[in-house]
Amino acid sequence: MRTVFVFPAGERAETVASLDRHLPEQCNPWTLDGNLSIDIDDEQSGCLFSDWDPQDVAILEAAVGHHPTWAVQIDISGRIDGTAEVHHLVALLLENGGVATDDYTTHPWTLPDILSGAVIDGLRFFDFRGHHELNRGHGRS
């Protein structure tokens, strides 16, 4: 399972309403084609940041200008590539600003970063193939 966290600009209720609109007849949690599981995680009642390195949280805080208390968590099934689906959903969630993080870099990705195919530390957003190749070259997998 691969995970992306999205920290949209705006209020949580706006994000929930957007997910409800784009994924009708579902409610928190949502799914996309049974391959993406979408949930709202928060620091108060959930597990947000519980397994994050404090330095990664500080990088995120610097990118958004404050300490976020909630995020959209997207879990992607290993049965599919998922790149197109993740990019589509993240584009919807970040249309008014915010950032996304993935399992492969500590960089908080903006929508312009993602759409332009920006490369940070040798990887693009949600670049699990590139990550695998980089780690294979270093004897890790």
Protein Blocks (a to p, Z undefined) as FASTA:
>chain_A
ZZdddddedjfklmmmmmmmmmghiacdddeehlaccddddfklmmghklgcfklmmmmm
mmnopacfbdcdddddfkbnolmmmmmmmmmmmmngccdddfkbccdcdfklmmnopaee
hiaehilklmmmmmmmnopZZ
